[in-house]
Every structure is written in C-alpha cells, then in structure tokens.
Amino acid sequence: MLSAHEQRFLETQRVARLATADARGAPHVIPVCFAIADSTLYVAIDEKPKRPSATPLKRLRNIGENPAVAIVADRYDEDWTRLGWVMLQGRAEILTIGSEHARAQALLRARYAQLRAMNIEGLPVIAVRIERVLSWGDLSVDGLASPAGINQD
C-alpha cells in the first residue's frame, strides 16, 4: 500500500500527528511515536504521567467512540522545495494483550530507546489499519530523489 518512497520517508520521521474525533466529530490531534509493520501503524502509549486521574486518554476514548483516524508525518524546511508529507487514513484498534500487542511493543522499543527504559507491557497500543495513503512533496531521504506531487494510492 505504501510506495517505497513513502515507506522510507516514514521510517526517517521520529514523530507523527494522530488525529482522532469523538462521536460528535470533535477533533483531537496530538504528536505520537510510531512504528509500521506491513499495513498497520502502531502508536505507543508510554508510562509518562499524562494526567493525575484514572480517566483513559482522550485519544483512546475517541477511538472507542469513533475508530476512523488519520496520521500525518511531515518535513518542514525553510527551503520550501524540500517540504513533504505522508498521510495515512484508516481504522484504529486498541490492543491490550496478545501476540500482536507484544510484537507492536517490540517494534516500538526497537525504534525508540526511551521506551526500552519504560515498563510499558501493561499499557495499550493503538493499531491503525491503513486503508488509504496520501502524500505530497519531496519525500527524498538521504539525497534519494522522489517525485513531487500528490500520490493517492
């Protein structure tokens, strides 16, 4: 589903933005750490305290009400010929146990050293089942050329 250029671009990005919406459609966008395997993007929930209450995170509540999500990873540069982004749209699931949960956490820990130092085994992982990929601009990585323009695979 992802082109080779889109895949390489995403692999070099350290943060993306996760957009969720509640049942009424009220949007919520936050930066997230992520890893991709096949046609699924995984988002880590880490052990940093987000709030003092035991209320689930807004992103998790939103996914429970409305699983349609979008993820955007982008590169900004003062040289606007280098601007580029990849957007993934799909349906999100919250994984709490099982082999896919463990595999996702292993992928995320391999990508982010900070997660290796945290006790995240009991925390959920968001699995975004990619349904649509959109991209635009310069997706080159390490000097590799990439066609510019919009790709609607």
Secondary structure by P-SEA (a helix, b strand, c coil): cccaaaaaaaaaccbbbbbbbccccbbbbbbbbbcccccbbbbbbccccccccccccaaaaaaaacccbbbbbbccccccccccbbbbbbbbbbbcccaaaaaaaaaaaaacccccccccccbbbbbbcccbbbbbcccccccbbbbbccccc
